[in-house]
Amino acid sequence: MMAAALRLVVPTLAKAVACLAVVLLLPTSATANSTLLRVKEAGKVRVCIWPGYYGISYRHPASGQLQGIDIDLSAAFAHDLGVSIAYVDSSFATLIPDVEQGRCDVAMFAVGILPQRMERLRFTRPYLSSDIYAVTTRSHRSVRTWGDIDQPGVAVGVAAGTFMEPVMAKALRHATLVSVRAPATREEELEAGRIDVFMTDFPYSRRLLDQAAWAKRLAPPSPFHRLPYGYAVKPGDDEWWRAVDAFVGRIKADGRLAAAAERHGLTAIVEP
């Protein structure tokens, strides 16, 4: 009788062990659905950039070539992962839906870490930070210093969809805020006289100083609204976020961030 019982138990145990082995071999749902696994399997990481961001992720209008700190660093990220890279054109106005809807795996174009963005995106630790600067013309008659900006009759331009828009809307008491929407640019509006000054960050202001002899940058006399920048991913995938955040930690520690910042004239805004 005991032998008969054993004959029944042994196959049952064998089946249980076999089933357990299959379960252990299967990836967990988190791993199976992870962006990191998909990127590795595809051999390609999709990176959102704003190709109009000088010094960060800028597409040269003549050559079509991409250049900037985040072009260098995204290439380094892809190299660390052992995959190729595909750039996806984005902007600050379309950033959130582009990431949420999976048009790219990560946004790498000095994305300001703002509360409203943090509600829908997950950010890495900061790698750059910049205050707000003003750009006007060298020959402007009324806007010569930072104190001349918030005055009656002054038109202050900001790029629509950037963090400067709500910041300046709150800060200005006398001047008129003008949101400049693509395909128009702030510098075109300034040259045409439709605005008197525009607000931007340190990287973008360098474009005008490098390329336009008429441009003049005005720095705030004291910290005005310094903002940290990071890389952004879709929430809910801890493994992928850790991979991107760990990359930021590595480039800070091994000197790649400092070297890329120096190449593009951004050493002053590297986040320690």
Short mmCIF file of the C-alpha atoms (twelve columns), coordinates in Angstrom:
data_MODEL
# 
_entry.id   MODEL 
# 
loop_
_atom_site.group_PDB 
_atom_site.id 
_atom_site.type_symbol 
_atom_site.label_atom_id 
_atom_site.label_alt_id 
_atom_site.label_comp_id 
_atom_site.label_asym_id 
_atom_site.label_seq_id 
_atom_site.Cartn_x 
_atom_site.Cartn_y 
_atom_site.Cartn_z 
_atom_site.pdbx_PDB_model_num 
ATOM 1   C CA . MET A 1   0.000  0.000   0.000   1 
ATOM 2   C CA . MET A 2   2.880  2.333   0.832   1 
ATOM 3   C CA . ALA A 3   4.488  1.488   -2.511  1 
ATOM 4   C CA . ALA A 4   1.262  2.395   -4.314  1 
ATOM 5   C CA . ALA A 5   1.130  5.717   -2.488  1 
ATOM 6   C CA . LEU A 6   4.703  6.435   -3.426  1 
ATOM 7   C CA . ARG A 7   3.904  5.668   -7.072  1 
ATOM 8   C CA . LEU A 8   1.232  8.390   -6.926  1 
ATOM 9   C CA . VAL A 9   3.324  10.929  -5.001  1 
ATOM 10  C CA . VAL A 10  6.544  10.745  -7.026  1 
ATOM 11  C CA . PRO A 11  5.019  11.792  -10.391 1 
ATOM 12  C CA . THR A 12  3.144  14.563  -8.634  1 
ATOM 13  C CA . LEU A 13  6.361  15.863  -7.061  1 
ATOM 14  C CA . ALA A 14  8.147  15.578  -10.367 1 
ATOM 15  C CA . LYS A 15  5.465  17.645  -12.068 1 
ATOM 16  C CA . ALA A 16  5.623  20.255  -9.309  1 
ATOM 17  C CA . VAL A 17  9.409  20.511  -9.598  1 
ATOM 18  C CA . ALA A 18  9.166  20.818  -13.369 1 
ATOM 19  C CA . CYS A 19  6.544  23.538  -13.111 1 
ATOM 20  C CA . LEU A 20  8.654  25.417  -10.557 1 
ATOM 21  C CA . ALA A 21  11.662 25.227  -12.840 1 
ATOM 22  C CA . VAL A 22  9.650  26.706  -15.712 1 
ATOM 23  C CA . VAL A 23  8.381  29.511  -13.481 1 
ATOM 24  C CA . LEU A 24  11.905 30.318  -12.284 1 
ATOM 25  C CA . LEU A 25  13.171 30.446  -15.852 1 
ATOM 26  C CA . LEU A 26  10.486 32.893  -16.948 1 
ATOM 27  C CA . PRO A 27  11.327 36.599  -16.514 1 
ATOM 28  C CA . THR A 28  9.249  38.542  -14.062 1 
ATOM 29  C CA . SER A 29  6.623  40.886  -15.480 1 
ATOM 30  C CA . ALA A 30  8.758  43.902  -14.546 1 
ATOM 31  C CA . THR A 31  11.745 42.555  -16.471 1 
ATOM 32  C CA . ALA A 32  9.667  41.289  -19.380 1 
ATOM 33  C CA . ASN A 33  8.067  44.698  -19.851 1 
ATOM 34  C CA . SER A 34  11.165 46.765  -19.141 1 
ATOM 35  C CA . THR A 35  12.425 49.358  -21.565 1 
ATOM 36  C CA . LEU A 36  15.982 48.229  -20.874 1 
ATOM 37  C CA . LEU A 37  15.223 44.707  -22.115 1 
ATOM 38  C CA . ARG A 38  13.462 46.026  -25.212 1 
ATOM 39  C CA . VAL A 39  16.311 48.423  -25.983 1 
ATOM 40  C CA . LYS A 40  18.848 45.626  -25.628 1 
ATOM 41  C CA . GLU A 41  16.818 43.278  -27.829 1 
ATOM 42  C CA . ALA A 42  16.237 45.947  -30.490 1 
ATOM 43  C CA . GLY A 43  19.873 47.072  -30.327 1 
ATOM 44  C CA . LYS A 44  18.727 50.696  -30.401 1 
ATOM 45  C CA . VAL A 45  17.770 53.424  -27.929 1 
ATOM 46  C CA . ARG A 46  15.372 56.159  -29.073 1 
ATOM 47  C CA . VAL A 47  16.293 59.586  -27.701 1 
ATOM 48  C CA . CYS A 48  14.049 62.638  -27.827 1 
ATOM 49  C CA . ILE A 49  15.865 65.898  -28.551 1 
ATOM 50  C CA . TRP A 50  14.919 69.475  -29.373 1 
ATOM 51  C CA . PRO A 51  17.031 70.205  -32.470 1 
ATOM 52  C CA . GLY A 52  16.768 73.974  -31.931 1 
ATOM 53  C CA . TYR A 53  18.592 73.956  -28.581 1 
ATOM 54  C CA . TYR A 54  21.995 75.513  -29.240 1 
ATOM 55  C CA . GLY A 55  24.817 73.945  -27.257 1 
ATOM 56  C CA . ILE A 56  22.510 71.133  -26.119 1 
ATOM 57  C CA . SER A 57  20.985 69.273  -29.087 1 
ATOM 58  C CA . TYR A 58  21.270 71.602  -32.069 1 
ATOM 59  C CA . ARG A 59  20.840 70.608  -35.721 1 
ATOM 60  C CA . HIS A 60  23.025 72.864  -37.831 1 
ATOM 61  C CA . PRO A 61  20.815 74.439  -40.516 1 
ATOM 62  C CA . ALA A 62  23.477 74.212  -43.223 1 
ATOM 63  C CA . SER A 63  24.990 70.788  -42.632 1 
ATOM 64  C CA . GLY A 64  22.073 69.084  -40.884 1 
ATOM 65  C CA . GLN A 65  24.517 67.658  -38.373 1 
ATOM 66  C CA . LEU A 66  23.567 67.409  -34.707 1 
ATOM 67  C CA . GLN A 67  25.844 68.949  -32.106 1 
ATOM 68  C CA . GLY A 68  25.766 69.844  -28.432 1 
ATOM 69  C CA . ILE A 69  26.416 68.402  -25.011 1 
ATOM 70  C CA . ASP A 70  23.444 66.038  -25.098 1 
ATOM 71  C CA . ILE A 71  24.349 64.747  -28.531 1 
ATOM 72  C CA . ASP A 72  27.738 63.786  -27.086 1 
ATOM 73  C CA . LEU A 73  26.261 62.371  -23.881 1 
ATOM 74  C CA . SER A 74  23.425 60.465  -25.544 1 
ATOM 75  C CA . ALA A 75  26.012 58.816  -27.780 1 
ATOM 76  C CA . ALA A 76  27.964 57.905  -24.641 1 
ATOM 77  C CA . PHE A 77  24.796 56.466  -23.097 1 
ATOM 78  C CA . ALA A 78  24.140 54.316  -26.163 1 
ATOM 79  C CA . HIS A 79  27.769 53.160  -26.083 1 
ATOM 80  C CA . ASP A 80  27.442 52.166  -22.431 1 
ATOM 81  C CA . LEU A 81  24.337 50.151  -23.296 1 
ATOM 82  C CA . GLY A 82  26.041 48.561  -26.300 1 
ATOM 83  C CA . VAL A 83  23.354 49.750  -28.725 1 
ATOM 84  C CA . SER A 84  22.909 52.236  -31.548 1 
ATOM 85  C CA . ILE A 85  20.964 55.481  -31.220 1 
ATOM 86  C CA . ALA A 86  17.945 56.927  -33.028 1 
ATOM 87  C CA . TYR A 87  17.079 60.588  -32.461 1 
ATOM 88  C CA . VAL A 88  13.459 61.686  -32.318 1 
ATOM 89  C CA . ASP A 89  12.699 65.379  -32.846 1 
ATOM 90  C CA . SER A 90  10.722 66.790  -29.931 1 
ATOM 91  C CA . SER A 91  10.285 70.137  -28.177 1 
ATOM 92  C CA . PHE A 92  9.350  71.452  -24.767 1 
ATOM 93  C CA . ALA A 93  5.777  71.884  -26.005 1 
ATOM 94  C CA . THR A 94  5.493  68.199  -27.020 1 
ATOM 95  C CA . LEU A 95  7.919  66.675  -24.501 1 
ATOM 96  C CA . ILE A 96  5.351  65.085  -22.172 1 
ATOM 97  C CA . PRO A 97  3.179  63.391  -24.822 1 
ATOM 98  C CA . ASP A 98  6.274  62.286  -26.746 1 
ATOM 99  C CA . VAL A 99  7.596  60.439  -23.678 1 
ATOM 100 C CA . GLU A 100 4.212  59.251  -22.387 1 
ATOM 101 C CA . GLN A 101 3.173  57.847  -25.758 1 
ATOM 102 C CA . GLY A 102 6.471  56.048  -26.233 1 
ATOM 103 C CA . ARG A 103 7.804  57.996  -29.203 1 
ATOM 104 C CA . CYS A 104 11.172 57.826  -27.467 1 
ATOM 105 C CA . ASP A 105 12.722 55.898  -24.583 1 
ATOM 106 C CA . VAL A 106 14.318 58.909  -22.904 1 
ATOM 107 C CA . ALA A 107 14.340 62.686  -23.378 1 
ATOM 108 C CA . MET A 108 17.886 64.032  -23.354 1 
ATOM 109 C CA . PHE A 109 17.863 67.760  -24.058 1 
ATOM 110 C CA . ALA A 110 18.475 69.567  -20.775 1 
ATOM 111 C CA . VAL A 111 14.903 69.214  -19.579 1 
ATOM 112 C CA . GLY A 112 14.080 71.534  -16.687 1 
ATOM 113 C CA . ILE A 113 12.939 69.611  -13.618 1 
ATOM 114 C CA . LEU A 114 9.645  71.360  -12.962 1 
ATOM 115 C CA . PRO A 115 6.843  70.289  -10.568 1 
ATOM 116 C CA . GLN A 116 4.268  70.099  -13.350 1 
ATOM 117 C CA . ARG A 117 6.577  67.908  -15.426 1 
ATOM 118 C CA . MET A 118 7.396  65.717  -12.426 1 
ATOM 119 C CA . GLU A 119 3.703  64.859  -12.158 1 
ATOM 120 C CA . ARG A 120 3.910  63.019  -15.479 1 
ATOM 121 C CA . LEU A 121 7.597  62.270  -16.052 1 
ATOM 122 C CA . ARG A 122 10.367 60.747  -13.966 1 
ATOM 123 C CA . PHE A 123 13.683 62.578  -13.868 1 
ATOM 124 C CA . THR A 124 17.260 61.578  -13.229 1 
ATOM 125 C CA . ARG A 125 19.469 63.471  -10.824 1 
ATOM 126 C CA . PRO A 126 20.405 66.919  -12.259 1 
ATOM 127 C CA . TYR A 127 23.481 67.271  -14.439 1 
ATOM 128 C CA . LEU A 128 23.177 70.964  -15.422 1 
ATOM 129 C CA . SER A 129 21.444 73.988  -13.898 1 
ATOM 130 C CA . SER A 130 20.925 77.474  -15.272 1 
ATOM 131 C CA . ASP A 131 19.404 80.756  -14.219 1 
ATOM 132 C CA . ILE A 132 17.276 82.873  -16.564 1 
ATOM 133 C CA . TYR A 133 19.098 85.422  -18.729 1 
ATOM 134 C CA . ALA A 134 17.828 88.214  -20.964 1 
ATOM 135 C CA . VAL A 135 18.909 88.907  -24.534 1 
ATOM 136 C CA . THR A 136 18.405 92.270  -26.217 1 
ATOM 137 C CA . THR A 137 20.207 94.289  -28.886 1 
ATOM 138 C CA . ARG A 138 23.354 96.270  -28.218 1 
ATOM 139 C CA . SER A 139 21.704 99.343  -29.697 1 
ATOM 140 C CA . HIS A 140 18.398 99.126  -27.796 1 
ATOM 141 C CA . ARG A 141 17.529 102.533 -26.413 1 
ATOM 142 C CA . SER A 142 15.538 101.588 -23.323 1 
ATOM 143 C CA . VAL A 143 16.597 98.077  -22.308 1 
ATOM 144 C CA . ARG A 144 20.218 98.348  -21.209 1 
ATOM 145 C CA . THR A 145 20.223 96.627  -17.812 1 
ATOM 146 C CA . TRP A 146 18.213 93.921  -16.050 1 
ATOM 147 C CA . GLY A 147 16.286 96.632  -14.210 1 
ATOM 148 C CA . ASP A 148 14.995 98.025  -17.515 1 
ATOM 149 C CA . ILE A 149 13.083 94.846  -18.378 1 
ATOM 150 C CA . ASP A 150 9.974  95.064  -16.221 1 
ATOM 151 C CA . GLN A 151 8.897  98.523  -17.325 1 
ATOM 152 C CA . PRO A 152 5.723  99.830  -18.995 1 
ATOM 153 C CA . GLY A 153 5.849  99.529  -22.773 1 
ATOM 154 C CA . VAL A 154 8.522  96.798  -22.808 1 
ATOM 155 C CA . ALA A 155 7.588  93.616  -24.700 1 
ATOM 156 C CA . VAL A 156 9.298  90.566  -23.169 1 
ATOM 157 C CA . GLY A 157 9.478  87.455  -25.322 1 
ATOM 158 C CA . VAL A 158 9.566  83.840  -24.139 1 
ATOM 159 C CA . ALA A 159 9.459  80.603  -26.123 1 
ATOM 160 C CA . ALA A 160 6.031  79.025  -25.800 1 
ATOM 161 C CA . GLY A 161 6.046  75.825  -23.764 1 
ATOM 162 C CA . THR A 162 9.276  76.551  -21.901 1 
ATOM 163 C CA . PHE A 163 9.460  76.998  -18.143 1 
ATOM 164 C CA . MET A 164 10.204 80.707  -18.678 1 
ATOM 165 C CA . GLU A 165 6.609  81.254  -19.781 1 
ATOM 166 C CA . PRO A 166 4.903  80.729  -16.384 1 
ATOM 167 C CA . VAL A 167 7.891  82.125  -14.471 1 
ATOM 168 C CA . MET A 168 7.877  85.409  -16.359 1 
ATOM 169 C CA . ALA A 169 4.075  85.622  -16.349 1 
ATOM 170 C CA . LYS A 170 4.284  85.631  -12.551 1 
ATOM 171 C CA . ALA A 171 7.344  87.892  -12.295 1 
ATOM 172 C CA . LEU A 172 6.375  90.717  -14.656 1 
ATOM 173 C CA . ARG A 173 4.333  93.542  -13.167 1 
ATOM 174 C CA . HIS A 174 4.599  96.281  -15.810 1 
ATOM 175 C CA . ALA A 175 6.049  94.795  -19.006 1 
ATOM 176 C CA . THR A 176 4.012  92.810  -21.553 1 
ATOM 177 C CA . LEU A 177 4.723  89.094  -21.943 1 
ATOM 178 C CA . VAL A 178 4.830  87.749  -25.506 1 
ATOM 179 C CA . SER A 179 4.822  83.957  -26.037 1 
ATOM 180 C CA . VAL A 180 6.666  83.184  -29.261 1 
ATOM 181 C CA . ARG A 181 5.433  80.064  -31.021 1 
ATOM 182 C CA . ALA A 182 7.242  78.083  -33.716 1 
ATOM 183 C CA . PRO A 183 8.044  78.537  -36.521 1 
ATOM 184 C CA . ALA A 184 8.734  82.078  -35.280 1 
ATOM 185 C CA . THR A 185 11.836 82.491  -33.114 1 
ATOM 186 C CA . ARG A 186 12.601 84.906  -30.319 1 
ATOM 187 C CA . GLU A 187 15.631 86.336  -32.086 1 
ATOM 188 C CA . GLU A 188 13.597 87.005  -35.246 1 
ATOM 189 C CA . GLU A 189 10.962 88.789  -33.196 1 
ATOM 190 C CA . LEU A 190 13.665 90.815  -31.456 1 
ATOM 191 C CA . GLU A 191 15.382 91.819  -34.697 1 
ATOM 192 C CA . ALA A 192 12.020 92.789  -36.203 1 
ATOM 193 C CA . GLY A 193 11.282 95.026  -33.219 1 
ATOM 194 C CA . ARG A 194 8.149  93.150  -32.163 1 
ATOM 195 C CA . ILE A 195 9.734  92.440  -28.783 1 
ATOM 196 C CA . ASP A 196 12.340 94.433  -26.888 1 
ATOM 197 C CA . VAL A 197 14.029 91.582  -25.062 1 
ATOM 198 C CA . PHE A 198 13.625 87.851  -24.644 1 
ATOM 199 C CA . MET A 199 14.282 85.507  -21.785 1 
ATOM 200 C CA . THR A 200 16.284 82.324  -22.156 1 
ATOM 201 C CA . ASP A 201 18.786 80.129  -20.356 1 
ATOM 202 C CA . PHE A 202 22.568 80.135  -20.458 1 
ATOM 203 C CA . PRO A 203 23.002 77.568  -23.290 1 
ATOM 204 C CA . TYR A 204 20.605 79.251  -25.695 1 
ATOM 205 C CA . SER A 205 22.000 82.718  -25.004 1 
ATOM 206 C CA . ARG A 206 25.375 81.486  -26.207 1 
ATOM 207 C CA . ARG A 207 23.963 80.996  -29.695 1 
ATOM 208 C CA . LEU A 208 23.272 84.689  -30.059 1 
ATOM 209 C CA . LEU A 209 26.601 85.718  -28.534 1 
ATOM 210 C CA . ASP A 210 28.444 83.308  -30.832 1 
ATOM 211 C CA . GLN A 211 26.557 84.133  -34.019 1 
ATOM 212 C CA . ALA A 212 25.087 87.640  -33.773 1 
ATOM 213 C CA . ALA A 213 27.216 90.747  -33.289 1 
ATOM 214 C CA . TRP A 214 24.087 92.722  -32.357 1 
ATOM 215 C CA . ALA A 215 23.167 90.529  -29.369 1 
ATOM 216 C CA . LYS A 216 23.651 91.551  -25.757 1 
ATOM 217 C CA . ARG A 217 23.108 89.261  -22.766 1 
ATOM 218 C CA . LEU A 218 21.854 90.633  -19.462 1 
ATOM 219 C CA . ALA A 219 22.452 88.569  -16.333 1 
ATOM 220 C CA . PRO A 220 20.284 88.967  -13.239 1 
ATOM 221 C CA . PRO A 221 22.087 90.891  -10.476 1 
ATOM 222 C CA . SER A 222 21.215 88.093  -8.035  1 
ATOM 223 C CA . PRO A 223 19.823 84.561  -8.487  1 
ATOM 224 C CA . PHE A 224 16.478 84.939  -10.234 1 
ATOM 225 C CA . HIS A 225 15.141 81.464  -11.004 1 
ATOM 226 C CA . ARG A 226 17.858 78.820  -11.200 1 
ATOM 227 C CA . LEU A 227 16.562 75.545  -12.553 1 
ATOM 228 C CA . PRO A 228 18.178 72.085  -12.528 1 
ATOM 229 C CA . TYR A 229 18.136 70.021  -15.734 1 
ATOM 230 C CA . GLY A 230 17.878 66.254  -15.994 1 
ATOM 231 C CA . TYR A 231 16.886 63.463  -18.348 1 
ATOM 232 C CA . ALA A 232 13.244 62.335  -18.400 1 
ATOM 233 C CA . VAL A 233 11.611 58.930  -18.818 1 
ATOM 234 C CA . LYS A 234 8.111  57.550  -18.558 1 
ATOM 235 C CA . PRO A 235 7.197  56.626  -14.949 1 
ATOM 236 C CA . GLY A 236 6.526  53.059  -13.921 1 
ATOM 237 C CA . ASP A 237 9.712  51.375  -15.131 1 
ATOM 238 C CA . ASP A 238 12.159 51.465  -12.218 1 
ATOM 239 C CA . GLU A 239 14.761 49.364  -14.006 1 
ATOM 240 C CA . TRP A 240 14.993 51.767  -16.937 1 
ATOM 241 C CA . TRP A 241 15.025 54.852  -14.711 1 
ATOM 242 C CA . ARG A 242 17.862 53.348  -12.677 1 
ATOM 243 C CA . ALA A 243 19.833 52.667  -15.869 1 
ATOM 244 C CA . VAL A 244 19.507 56.284  -17.039 1 
ATOM 245 C CA . ASP A 245 20.123 57.776  -13.593 1 
ATOM 246 C CA . ALA A 246 23.172 55.561  -13.058 1 
ATOM 247 C CA . PHE A 247 24.563 56.853  -16.357 1 
ATOM 248 C CA . VAL A 248 24.321 60.428  -15.042 1 
ATOM 249 C CA . GLY A 249 26.164 59.328  -11.911 1 
ATOM 250 C CA . ARG A 250 28.920 57.726  -13.995 1 
ATOM 251 C CA . ILE A 251 29.524 60.705  -16.277 1 
ATOM 252 C CA . LYS A 252 29.792 62.992  -13.270 1 
ATOM 253 C CA . ALA A 253 32.313 60.693  -11.623 1 
ATOM 254 C CA . ASP A 254 34.448 59.713  -14.623 1 
ATOM 255 C CA . GLY A 255 34.817 63.186  -16.154 1 
ATOM 256 C CA . ARG A 256 32.727 62.694  -19.302 1 
ATOM 257 C CA . LEU A 257 30.192 65.330  -18.227 1 
ATOM 258 C CA . ALA A 258 32.896 67.891  -17.466 1 
ATOM 259 C CA . ALA A 259 34.659 67.196  -20.770 1 
ATOM 260 C CA . ALA A 260 31.456 67.493  -22.819 1 
ATOM 261 C CA . ALA A 261 30.504 70.711  -21.014 1 
ATOM 262 C CA . GLU A 262 33.924 72.213  -21.758 1 
ATOM 263 C CA . ARG A 263 33.653 71.310  -25.450 1 
ATOM 264 C CA . HIS A 264 30.381 73.209  -25.719 1 
ATOM 265 C CA . GLY A 265 31.141 76.162  -23.460 1 
ATOM 266 C CA . LEU A 266 28.805 75.043  -20.672 1 
ATOM 267 C CA . THR A 267 31.232 74.471  -17.813 1 
ATOM 268 C CA . ALA A 268 29.627 77.328  -15.848 1 
ATOM 269 C CA . ILE A 269 26.325 75.447  -15.503 1 
ATOM 270 C CA . VAL A 270 27.511 71.909  -14.699 1 
ATOM 271 C CA . GLU A 271 25.685 70.577  -11.652 1 
ATOM 272 C CA . PRO A 272 28.243 69.187  -9.172  1 
# 
